Amino acid sequence: MKAKIVYASMTGNDEDMAEMLEEDLQDYGFEVDSSDVSFTDATDYLDADLCIMITYTYGEGKMTDETADFYAQLKELDLNGKYFAVMGSGDKTYGEHFCENVFDFEKAFKQCGATEIVPAVTIENAPDDDDIDQIDTAAEEMNDKLNA
Ligand SMILES: Cc1cc2nc3c(=O)[nH]c(=O)nc-3n(C[C@H](O)[C@H](O)[C@H](O)COP(=O)(O)O)c2cc1C
């Protein structure tokens, strides 16, 4: 099973999440490729069985140029038959905009025809022990559903 992880991270929290998930999935035998959104074309998802986006949210939900470009490319894809998962770090002080870009990507993947394999994982700022448990549990569920 091939997993493609794309992450958007300014201060490292989402990159840390991506690294944790990558290690977990590799332990389960997935072939994983991870890359920064700035250096990735959304068509890379076409080679994967499991498409994963891990993103920050800044600016009250308004996407940065890097994520907006990638998002526009993603929306053009046909991802029928593929699975997807979204995750991200935000801050609840932003109220209704908490992790808004995570949910934007969730909608886009659904519009592309992909099937959500686990519920969105949203955390606050740097991953703490409970957040790491959430990521581990999500990886376990991905393995149960795809490699069982
Ligand atoms: C200027 C600024 C704007 C932010 N806007 C939001 C926001 O709209 N929604 C949200 O959930 N978090 C917001 N955050 C919090 C960041 O998303 C959070 O710190 C996240 O962990 C950053 O991820 P990164 O380390 O991967 O860059 C904002 C932070 C800053 C500094």
The ligand as an SDF file (V2000), in Angstrom:
LIG
                    3D

 31 33  0  0  0  0  0  0  0  0999 V2000
   -0.8620   35.0570   12.6900 C   0  0  0  0  0  0  0  0  0  0  0  0
   -1.4200   33.7080   13.0510 C   0  0  0  0  0  0  0  0  0  0  0  0
   -2.6890   33.3550   12.5780 C   0  0  0  0  0  0  0  0  0  0  0  0
   -3.2630   32.1170   12.9070 C   0  0  0  0  0  0  0  0  0  0  0  0
   -4.5170   31.8110   12.4550 N   0  0  0  0  0  0  0  0  0  0  0  0
   -5.0810   30.6290   12.8320 C   0  0  0  0  0  0  0  0  0  0  0  0
   -6.4050   30.2950   12.4180 C   0  0  0  0  0  0  0  0  0  0  0  0
   -7.0960   31.0340   11.7050 O   0  0  0  0  0  0  0  0  0  0  0  0
   -6.9270   29.1040   12.8230 N   0  0  0  0  0  0  0  0  0  0  0  0
   -6.2300   28.2350   13.5980 C   0  0  0  0  0  0  0  0  0  0  0  0
   -6.7560   27.1760   13.9320 O   0  0  0  0  0  0  0  0  0  0  0  0
   -4.9630   28.5210   14.0100 N   0  0  0  0  0  0  0  0  0  0  0  0
   -4.3750   29.6990   13.6490 C   0  0  0  0  0  0  0  0  0  0  0  0
   -3.1000   29.9750   14.0500 N   0  0  0  0  0  0  0  0  0  0  0  0
   -2.3580   28.9860   14.8590 C   0  0  0  0  0  0  0  0  0  0  0  0
   -1.4620   28.0720   14.0140 C   0  0  0  0  0  0  0  0  0  0  0  0
   -2.2060   27.3850   13.0190 O   0  0  0  0  0  0  0  0  0  0  0  0
   -0.8190   27.0280   14.9470 C   0  0  0  0  0  0  0  0  0  0  0  0
    0.1510   27.7010   15.7490 O   0  0  0  0  0  0  0  0  0  0  0  0
   -0.1810   25.8690   14.2330 C   0  0  0  0  0  0  0  0  0  0  0  0
    0.3150   24.9450   15.2080 O   0  0  0  0  0  0  0  0  0  0  0  0
    0.9490   26.2650   13.3200 C   0  0  0  0  0  0  0  0  0  0  0  0
    1.3930   25.1140   12.6320 O   0  0  0  0  0  0  0  0  0  0  0  0
    2.8820   24.9510   12.0670 P   0  0  0  0  0  0  0  0  0  0  0  0
    3.8460   24.9110   13.2530 O   0  0  0  0  0  0  0  0  0  0  0  0
    2.8860   23.6490   11.3490 O   0  0  0  0  0  0  0  0  0  0  0  0
    3.1550   26.1230   11.1790 O   0  0  0  0  0  0  0  0  0  0  0  0
   -2.5220   31.2010   13.7220 C   0  0  0  0  0  0  0  0  0  0  0  0
   -1.2360   31.5650   14.1840 C   0  0  0  0  0  0  0  0  0  0  0  0
   -0.6960   32.7800   13.8490 C   0  0  0  0  0  0  0  0  0  0  0  0
    0.6890   33.1390   14.3580 C   0  0  0  0  0  0  0  0  0  0  0  0
  1  2  1  0
  2  3  1  0
  2 30  2  0
  3  4  2  0
  4  5  1  0
  4 28  1  0
  5  6  2  0
  6  7  1  0
  6 13  1  0
  7  8  2  0
  7  9  1  0
  9 10  1  0
 10 11  2  0
 10 12  1  0
 12 13  2  0
 13 14  1  0
 14 15  1  0
 14 28  1  0
 15 16  1  0
 16 17  1  0
 16 18  1  0
 18 19  1  0
 18 20  1  0
 20 21  1  0
 20 22  1  0
 22 23  1  0
 23 24  1  0
 24 25  2  0
 24 26  1  0
 24 27  1  0
 28 29  2  0
 29 30  1  0
 30 31  1  0
M  END
$$$$
